[in-house]
Amino acid sequence: MSNLIEGFLGKSVEGKKSRMPARLDYWQSATGLFLALFMWGHMFFVSSILVSKDFMYSVTKMFEGVSFIKGGNPFLVSIAVAIVLTIIIIHAALAMRKFPANYRQYQAFRTHMKMIDHEDTTLWFIQAFTGFAMFFLASAHLFIMLTKPETIGPFGSADRMISGWMWPVYLLLLLAVEFHGSIGLYRLCVKWGWFEGDNAKETRVKLKKVKWAITIFFLVLGLATLAAYMKIGLEHRDQAGVRYQPTAQVQMIKNDMKVRA
């Protein structure tokens, strides 16, 4: 009964304000921070293709547990994807509490945003829009990773871009993720007073500069990575579906063939 009263009035039976909104805000921030840091790491791992195909292949096998399972097992990737997808769903559910619930609320927010003309309010709108887009774009990507983890690799990922016509999805996903993540981290710093110092206003200006620097860095890195996969996908289009063989393994096969000959 006390939970019912708290749900209607926002106060406990003792007349105290409910702590639930604060708890939900905390978990929204915690899941958002985890996902933002995860995406930074993910971008660095994916961009390993810029070093070489062999390096990207070795990174892929590392996540398949090749160090403790002979040959690695892609199912480990599926487990990791399932965990990340669960956290995304939790974060999205918590964030949707603050979305406009109907057109009238949306109209009121747009009017409010135009009237005060404050950059932070505009950033919130961009974050909300990109978050909504990511729920669909990221779900499509994660479903493939969840059900077909064995296709991750220099050729498999590139084939997905070109032969699978997924490059438009990944381009939109890149833009949504980088803007959503960097804005989210900036708003976390402001909300929880991280790095605030003696002058909060001055700190906010500096944080915005850092935010835009991070956004530009990861956008450039992401676009370069996307271009690299597309180039490989175009070159490999006639052999789409053929798995990548690392250089050392190919050389070993050639040497074995020479010995047999």
C-alpha positions, 0 to 999 in steps of 0.5 A: 500500500505504501508503494501505491501511495508513493507512486501516486503522490511522489511521497512516502506514507511518512510524508517524505519525498520519494527517493526513487527518481534519484535512484533511477537517475543514478542508474541512468547515469551509471548505465550511460557512463558504462555504454559511453566508455564501452563505445570508446573501447569498441571504436578502438578495437574496430579501428584495428583494421586501419593497422592491418587485416592481420591485426584486426583478426588477432583482436577478433580472436582475442575476444573469442578467448583464443588465449584459453580456448583452442581456436577461440569460440565466437559464442563468447562474443554472443555472451558479451553482446547479450550483456551490452544489449541488456544494458542498452535496454535498461538505459533506454527505458530509464531515459524514456522517462524524460521524453515528451509523452505526447505531441503537446509536451513536445510542442511545449518543449520546442517552444521552451527551447527556442525561447531560452536559446540555451546550448545545453537545452539544444544538446539535450534535444540532440541527445534524445533524438540520437538516442531514439535513433540508436535504439533501432540502428544499434539493435540491428547491428547487435542482433547480427553480432548476437546471432552471427558472431563468427562473421566478425573479421576483416572479410566478414565485417567488410562483406557485411558493409558492401555485399550486405548493404549495411554501410548506410546503417553503420554510417548513421549509427556512427553519427548517432553514437558519437553525438549521443555519447559525447553529449551524454558524458558532458551532461554527466559531468555537469549533472554530478559536478565532476571537474567543477572546480571553483568556477562552474561556469568556466568549467562548463565552457572547458567541458564543451570544448573537450566534448567537441574535441572528443566528438570530432576525434571519434567521428574522424576515426570512425569514418576512416574505419568505415572507409577501410572496411568498405574498400576491403568489401569492394575488393572482396565482393566477388568472394563474399562469404570467404573467411579471412586467413591470417598471413602466417597461416597462408604462408604455412599452407604454401610452405606445406604445399611446396614440401609436398610437391 
